[in-house]
Amino acid sequence: MPAEECLPLARLVHAKLLRLDESGGEPHFPIAEMMLAIRSSERPHIINIEYEGWIPDIDPHLDCIEETRRCVQLIKRHPAA
């Protein structure tokens, strides 16, 4: 079901981000399409961010707080946000 059809039925959008690239983008998740659909929706939505990219055993050099902050910035800086 396309996002445009789902959004009228749900207030919460769960954005599960897997990994941020060097520029702060998320290559695995269609953020541009998601934000456009949310902004075009007739009702308000809550965006819940779940960041899965920081795993201590895989990326011990990453700071989980900094990576989460980068995820929030990614969503906020999108033109449709």
C-alpha positions as CSV (number, residue, x, y, z in Angstrom):
1,M,0.0,0.0,0.0
2,P,1.5,3.4,-1.0
3,A,2.3,5.9,1.8
4,E,-0.4,8.3,0.5
5,E,-3.0,5.6,1.2
6,C,-1.6,4.7,4.7
7,L,-1.1,8.2,6.1
8,P,-4.8,9.1,6.5
9,L,-5.2,5.9,8.7
10,A,-2.2,6.5,11.0
11,R,-0.9,9.5,13.0
12,L,2.5,7.9,13.9
13,V,5.2,7.5,11.2
14,H,8.0,5.2,12.4
15,A,11.2,6.2,10.6
16,K,13.7,3.3,11.1
17,L,17.1,4.5,9.9
18,L,19.8,1.9,9.3
19,R,23.0,3.8,8.6
20,L,24.0,7.4,7.9
21,D,26.5,8.1,5.1
22,E,29.4,10.6,5.2
23,S,27.1,13.5,4.1
24,G,24.5,12.6,6.8
25,G,22.0,11.0,4.4
26,E,20.4,7.6,4.8
27,P,20.9,5.5,1.6
28,H,18.5,2.7,2.6
29,F,15.3,4.8,3.4
30,P,13.3,7.0,1.0
31,I,13.3,10.1,3.3
32,A,12.4,12.5,0.5
33,E,9.4,10.5,-0.5
34,M,8.3,10.0,3.1
35,M,8.6,13.7,4.0
36,L,6.7,14.8,0.9
37,A,3.9,12.3,1.6
38,I,3.7,13.5,5.3
39,R,3.6,17.2,4.3
40,S,1.0,16.5,1.6
41,S,-1.2,14.6,4.0
42,E,-4.4,16.3,5.2
43,R,-3.8,15.4,8.9
44,P,-0.8,16.0,11.3
45,H,1.6,13.2,12.0
46,I,4.2,12.4,14.6
47,I,7.5,11.1,13.3
48,N,9.2,8.6,15.6
49,I,12.9,8.0,14.7
50,E,14.5,4.6,15.4
51,Y,18.2,4.5,14.6
52,E,19.6,1.0,14.0
53,G,23.0,2.0,12.6
54,W,24.9,2.3,15.9
55,I,25.8,-1.1,17.2
56,P,28.7,-1.2,19.7
57,D,30.1,-4.5,18.5
58,I,30.2,-3.3,14.8
59,D,30.9,0.4,15.1
60,P,32.5,1.0,18.5
61,H,34.0,4.3,17.3
62,L,30.5,5.9,16.8
63,D,28.8,7.9,19.6
64,C,25.2,6.8,19.9
65,I,24.1,10.3,21.1
66,E,25.8,12.0,18.2
67,E,24.5,9.5,15.6
68,T,20.9,10.0,16.9
69,R,21.4,13.8,16.7
70,R,22.4,13.4,13.1
71,C,19.2,11.4,12.4
72,V,17.1,14.1,13.8
73,Q,19.0,16.7,11.8
74,L,18.4,14.7,8.6
75,I,14.7,14.7,9.1
76,K,14.6,18.4,10.1
77,R,16.7,19.7,7.3
78,H,14.7,18.0,4.6
79,P,12.9,20.6,2.4
80,A,9.5,19.0,3.0
81,A,10.0,19.1,6.8
